[in-house]
Amino acid sequence: MTQPIELIIEEPALGSYVWRLLETDTDGANPKVLRDAFDPADTYEAALAAGQRALQSEIRRRAAPAQAQHH
């Protein structure tokens, strides 16, 4: 079973937004940073879109080994 992944958006400086993917245990506790933004975005929406792309990429990356086993 894979661990849950949470996408969060933070504003460490006014008008500067960064996304972060956190991996937690099966209870949703003990988060650790899996991936995070290289550069901040100017808007929350832009950071959210970039974070969603990173999340989809991570999901595809994790699914690839499972798909390879079925072929």
C-alpha positions, 0 to 999 in steps of 0.5 A: 500500500502506498502512503498518502500524499498531501499537496499544500500551498504556503505563502512564506513571503507576501505574494510568493506562493510555493507548493509542497507534496507531503507524504504521511503514514497511513494515519495521515501523521508524521508528514515528510517532504516528498517534493517541493517547488523550485521557484515561488509562484506569483499567485496561489492559483499558479502554485496550486496548478504547479503542485497538481502537476507535480502530484500527477507526475508522482502518481504516474511515477509510482504507478509505472512499476506496478503496471510493468509487473502486469505485462 
